[in-house]
Amino acid sequence: MSIALTHRSTVVDRFVKKSLAADIALVLIGTAVTALAAQLAIPNEPVPFTFQTLAVLLVGSTLGAVRGALSLALYALVGGLGLPVFTAQAHGLDYLFGATGGYIVGFILAAGLVGWLAEKGWSNSSIGMIASYVIGSAIIYVIGASWLTYGYLGGDWNKGLNFGVLPFLAWDAIKAFVAAAIVPEAWRLANKFKNN
Protein backbone atom coordinates (compact mmCIF):
# COMPACT_ATOMS: atom_id res chain seq x y z
CA MET A 1 0.00 0.00 0.00
CA SER A 2 1.37 3.41 -0.93
CA ILE A 3 1.08 6.53 1.15
CA ALA A 4 -0.37 9.55 -0.64
CA LEU A 5 -1.86 12.88 0.37
CA THR A 6 -5.07 12.22 -1.52
CA HIS A 7 -7.00 9.24 -2.71
CA ARG A 8 -9.44 11.02 -4.98
CA SER A 9 -8.58 11.26 -8.63
CA THR A 10 -7.93 14.45 -10.56
CA VAL A 11 -6.60 14.92 -14.06
CA VAL A 12 -2.97 14.86 -12.94
CA ASP A 13 -3.49 11.41 -11.43
CA ARG A 14 -4.07 10.04 -14.92
CA PHE A 15 -0.45 10.90 -15.75
CA VAL A 16 1.37 10.56 -12.41
CA LYS A 17 1.35 7.42 -10.27
CA LYS A 18 0.02 8.15 -6.79
CA SER A 19 2.65 8.18 -4.06
CA LEU A 20 3.73 10.47 -1.27
CA ALA A 21 6.82 11.49 -3.25
CA ALA A 22 4.68 12.36 -6.28
CA ASP A 23 2.28 14.32 -4.09
CA ILE A 24 5.11 16.32 -2.54
CA ALA A 25 6.53 17.05 -5.99
CA LEU A 26 3.11 18.14 -7.25
CA VAL A 27 2.61 20.45 -4.24
CA LEU A 28 6.00 22.03 -4.93
CA ILE A 29 5.15 22.41 -8.62
CA GLY A 30 1.81 24.04 -7.70
CA THR A 31 3.65 26.49 -5.45
CA ALA A 32 6.19 27.27 -8.18
CA VAL A 33 3.52 27.78 -10.85
CA THR A 34 1.70 30.23 -8.59
CA ALA A 35 4.93 32.09 -7.80
CA LEU A 36 5.71 32.40 -11.51
CA ALA A 37 2.17 33.55 -12.31
CA ALA A 38 2.49 36.22 -9.61
CA GLN A 39 5.37 37.76 -11.55
CA LEU A 40 3.16 38.21 -14.63
CA ALA A 41 1.59 41.41 -13.40
CA ILE A 42 0.18 44.69 -14.60
CA PRO A 43 0.75 47.32 -11.90
CA ASN A 44 -2.37 48.68 -10.23
CA GLU A 45 -2.85 50.07 -6.73
CA PRO A 46 -3.59 48.73 -4.24
CA VAL A 47 -4.24 45.37 -6.00
CA PRO A 48 -2.29 44.56 -9.20
CA PHE A 49 -3.62 42.59 -12.15
CA THR A 50 -1.86 39.20 -12.14
CA PHE A 51 -2.17 35.66 -13.42
CA GLN A 52 -2.17 34.37 -9.83
CA THR A 53 -5.88 33.61 -9.70
CA LEU A 54 -5.64 31.61 -12.91
CA ALA A 55 -2.73 29.64 -11.43
CA VAL A 56 -4.49 29.18 -8.08
CA LEU A 57 -7.62 27.78 -9.64
CA LEU A 58 -5.75 25.65 -12.18
CA VAL A 59 -3.59 24.25 -9.38
CA GLY A 60 -6.72 23.40 -7.40
CA SER A 61 -8.56 21.86 -10.33
CA THR A 62 -5.62 19.75 -11.48
CA LEU A 63 -4.17 18.70 -8.11
CA GLY A 64 -7.34 18.34 -6.05
CA ALA A 65 -8.37 19.71 -2.68
CA VAL A 66 -5.53 18.61 -0.43
CA ARG A 67 -2.60 19.09 -2.80
CA GLY A 68 -4.06 22.33 -4.16
CA ALA A 69 -4.60 23.87 -0.71
CA LEU A 70 -1.17 22.69 0.44
CA SER A 71 0.45 24.26 -2.64
CA LEU A 72 -1.08 27.62 -1.82
CA ALA A 73 -0.40 27.33 1.91
CA LEU A 74 3.24 26.64 1.05
CA TYR A 75 3.21 29.64 -1.31
CA ALA A 76 1.98 31.87 1.54
CA LEU A 77 4.46 30.35 3.99
CA VAL A 78 7.59 30.67 1.86
CA GLY A 79 6.61 34.18 0.79
CA GLY A 80 5.97 35.17 4.39
CA LEU A 81 9.33 33.73 5.41
CA GLY A 82 11.15 35.83 2.82
CA LEU A 83 11.30 34.09 -0.54
CA PRO A 84 10.39 36.60 -3.30
CA VAL A 85 7.33 34.71 -4.59
CA PHE A 86 4.62 37.34 -4.29
CA THR A 87 3.79 39.83 -7.05
CA ALA A 88 6.80 41.89 -8.21
CA GLN A 89 9.03 39.55 -6.17
CA ALA A 90 7.61 40.92 -2.93
CA HIS A 91 8.06 38.87 0.23
CA GLY A 92 7.88 38.95 3.99
CA LEU A 93 5.27 39.13 6.70
CA ASP A 94 4.57 42.82 6.02
CA TYR A 95 3.43 41.90 2.50
CA LEU A 96 1.59 38.75 3.58
CA PHE A 97 -0.37 40.71 6.18
CA GLY A 98 -0.57 43.86 4.02
CA ALA A 99 -3.38 45.23 1.89
CA THR A 100 -3.46 42.25 -0.48
CA GLY A 101 -2.85 39.56 2.16
CA GLY A 102 -6.51 38.59 2.24
CA TYR A 103 -6.32 37.54 -1.38
CA ILE A 104 -3.40 35.23 -0.53
CA VAL A 105 -5.43 33.67 2.32
CA GLY A 106 -8.35 33.36 -0.10
CA PHE A 107 -6.08 31.51 -2.55
CA ILE A 108 -5.65 28.65 -0.07
CA LEU A 109 -9.37 28.20 0.51
CA ALA A 110 -10.24 28.68 -3.17
CA ALA A 111 -7.68 26.10 -4.33
CA GLY A 112 -9.03 23.65 -1.78
CA LEU A 113 -12.66 24.14 -2.79
CA VAL A 114 -11.99 24.15 -6.53
CA GLY A 115 -9.89 21.03 -6.01
CA TRP A 116 -12.73 19.36 -4.13
CA LEU A 117 -15.13 20.26 -6.95
CA ALA A 118 -12.63 18.83 -9.46
CA GLU A 119 -12.57 15.60 -7.48
CA LYS A 120 -16.36 15.54 -7.85
CA GLY A 121 -16.01 15.79 -11.64
CA TRP A 122 -16.54 19.53 -12.18
CA SER A 123 -13.25 19.90 -14.08
CA ASN A 124 -14.29 17.42 -16.77
CA SER A 125 -16.39 19.97 -18.65
CA SER A 126 -16.10 23.61 -19.65
CA ILE A 127 -19.34 24.51 -17.83
CA GLY A 128 -18.13 22.80 -14.65
CA MET A 129 -14.77 24.56 -14.87
CA ILE A 130 -16.38 27.98 -15.34
CA ALA A 131 -18.75 27.32 -12.42
CA SER A 132 -15.92 26.18 -10.14
CA TYR A 133 -13.80 29.15 -11.23
CA VAL A 134 -16.65 31.55 -10.39
CA ILE A 135 -17.05 29.94 -6.95
CA GLY A 136 -13.29 29.98 -6.33
CA SER A 137 -13.00 33.58 -7.49
CA ALA A 138 -15.89 34.57 -5.22
CA ILE A 139 -14.02 33.13 -2.24
CA ILE A 140 -10.89 35.07 -3.18
CA TYR A 141 -12.88 38.28 -3.66
CA VAL A 142 -14.85 37.96 -0.41
CA ILE A 143 -11.79 37.32 1.74
CA GLY A 144 -9.46 39.66 -0.17
CA ALA A 145 -11.87 42.59 -0.47
CA SER A 146 -13.00 42.23 3.16
CA TRP A 147 -9.38 42.26 4.36
CA LEU A 148 -8.60 45.26 2.13
CA THR A 149 -11.77 47.12 3.14
CA TYR A 150 -11.54 46.66 6.89
CA GLY A 151 -7.78 46.58 7.26
CA TYR A 152 -6.76 49.37 4.89
CA LEU A 153 -9.75 51.37 3.67
CA GLY A 154 -11.41 52.20 6.97
CA GLY A 155 -14.38 49.90 6.38
CA ASP A 156 -15.50 51.79 3.26
CA TRP A 157 -17.08 49.06 1.12
CA ASN A 158 -17.51 51.43 -1.82
CA LYS A 159 -13.71 51.80 -1.97
CA GLY A 160 -13.21 48.10 -1.26
CA LEU A 161 -15.34 47.10 -4.22
CA ASN A 162 -13.87 49.78 -6.49
CA PHE A 163 -10.25 48.91 -5.65
CA GLY A 164 -10.48 45.20 -4.88
CA VAL A 165 -13.24 43.64 -7.00
CA LEU A 166 -14.80 45.61 -9.85
CA PRO A 167 -11.63 46.29 -11.86
CA PHE A 168 -10.89 42.55 -11.94
CA LEU A 169 -14.21 41.07 -13.01
CA ALA A 170 -13.60 41.24 -16.79
CA TRP A 171 -9.99 40.08 -16.32
CA ASP A 172 -11.13 37.09 -14.26
CA ALA A 173 -13.88 36.25 -16.75
CA ILE A 174 -11.23 35.92 -19.46
CA LYS A 175 -9.15 33.70 -17.18
CA ALA A 176 -12.23 31.56 -16.45
CA PHE A 177 -12.65 30.87 -20.15
CA VAL A 178 -8.95 30.02 -20.46
CA ALA A 179 -9.26 27.54 -17.57
CA ALA A 180 -12.46 26.15 -19.11
CA ALA A 181 -10.49 25.38 -22.26
CA ILE A 182 -7.35 23.97 -20.62
CA VAL A 183 -8.56 21.54 -17.96
CA PRO A 184 -11.31 19.73 -19.89
CA GLU A 185 -8.85 19.33 -22.78
CA ALA A 186 -6.35 17.84 -20.33
CA TRP A 187 -9.07 15.37 -19.27
CA ARG A 188 -9.69 14.49 -22.91
CA LEU A 189 -5.98 13.82 -23.40
CA ALA A 190 -5.81 11.87 -20.14
CA ASN A 191 -8.68 9.64 -21.20
CA LYS A 192 -7.07 9.11 -24.60
CA PHE A 193 -3.75 8.35 -22.87
CA LYS A 194 -5.43 5.87 -20.52
CA ASN A 195 -7.17 4.08 -23.39
CA ASN A 196 -3.92 3.58 -25.33
N, C-alpha and C positions, 0 to 999 in steps of 0.2 A: 504494500500500500504506500502510495506517495503522499507526501505532505504538501499541501498547496494552500494559498490564501483564500481561494474561492473554489467552489465546486459547481457553480452555475456557468453555463457556456455563453460566451460572447464570440464575436467574429474572430478575434485574435486567437481564440482557442482552437479554431479550425486549422491554424497554421503552426501553432506552437504547442508542443506537448506540455501538459500540466505537470508542474513540479514547483517546489518552493523556490528553487534557483531561477526558474523561468519567471515566476511571479515577481521576485525581487528585481530581476532585470527589466521586466515590463513596467514596474513602478518607477524605476530610475529613468527609463525612456520617457514615460509620461511626464515626469518632472522636467526633464530636459526639453521636451517638445514645448511645454508651457513656457519655460524660461526663454527659449528662442522666439516663440510667438510674442512674448512681451517686448522684445526688442524691435519688432515691426510695429512702429507707432507713429501716429500723426499727433504732434503736440497740441494740447488743448488743456485749459485750466478750468477747474482743478482736476478733472478726470480726462486723461488722453484717450484718443481712439487707438485701439490695439487689436491684435489678432488673438489676444489671450482668451476671450470668451469662446472663440471658435475652437482653440486648442483644448480648453477645459471641457467643453461638451463633447468633443471628439474623443478625448482621453476617456471620459466616463462611458461613452457609448461603445467604445471598442474594448476597453479593459474590464468593464463591469463595476459594480458598486464598491466593493472593497478595494480593489487595485486602483480604481479611479480616485476614490476619496484619499487613499494613502498617497498617491502621486501628488495630489494638490496639497495635502497636509505637509508632505516633505518639501514641496516648493515653498510654502509659507515658512517652514522651519529653517531651511537653509538660507533663505533670503533674510529672515529675521536675525540669524546668527552672523550675517555679514557677507555671504556670497552675492555677487551682483546679478541677481536673477530677475529682479523686478524691472518694470518699464524704465528705459533709458539707463540700464545697469544700476538702478538704485538698489539699496540694501539697508539692512539694519532695523532695529526695533522702532526707531522714530518713523521710518517709512511704513513698516507693517502696521503700526498703530496710528498712522497719520490719516489724512483726509480720505484716501482711497483704500484704507485697510479693510473696511467692511466688504468691499468687493472681493478681496482676497479670501476673507472668511467665507463669503458666499460661494466662492469657487469650490471649496471643499464639499459643502453641502450639495451644490448643484451637480458636481461630478458624481457624487454618491447616488443621488436620486436618478440622474440620467442613466447611470450605469445599471441601477436596479431596473429601470424601465427597459433598458436594452436586454437585460437577462430575461425579461418577460416577453421579448419578441418585438418591442417597439422599433428597434433599429433595423428591422428587416425590410421596411418599406419607407418610401419618401414621406408619406403622410405621418407615419409613426415618428420618424426622425424630426420632422418639423414640429409636431406636437410636443415631443420630449424637449426639443430645443427651446420652445416657448416657455415650458414649465421651468426648465433649468435657468433660462435667462430671467424669468420672473423672480426666482429665488435670489439670484445675484443682484438684481435691481432692488428688491425689497431690503435686503441686508445692507448692500452698499449705499443706497440712497438714504436709508435711515441713519446709518453711521455718519455719513457726510452731513445730513441735515441737523442732527442733534449734537454731533461732536464739533462741527466746524461752521455751521451756518446759523447758529442760534435758534434752532428749531423752526426756521422758516421753510415750510414745505414748498412754497412757490419757488424759492431759490433751489431747494433740493431737487425738485423735478426738472427745473430748467438747466441746472448744471450737471445732474447725475443720471438723468433718465432720457428725457425728450431728445437731446441731440444724438442719441445712440440708437434709437428705434429703427431707423431706416438702415443703418450700418449693420445692426444685428439681424435684420430681416434678410439682407443679402447673405450674411454668414449662415443663416438657417437654411437657405436654399443650397448653399455650397455643401453643408453637412448632409442635407437630404439627398444630394447626388453622390457623395463619396461613400458613405457607410452602406447603403443598400447595394451599391455596386460591389463593394468589398464582400458582402454576403453572397452576391451572385457568383463572384470569382471563387469564394470559399466553397460554395456548394459544387461548383464545377471541378475544383481541385479535389474535393472529397470523392466525387464520383469517378475520377480517373485513376 
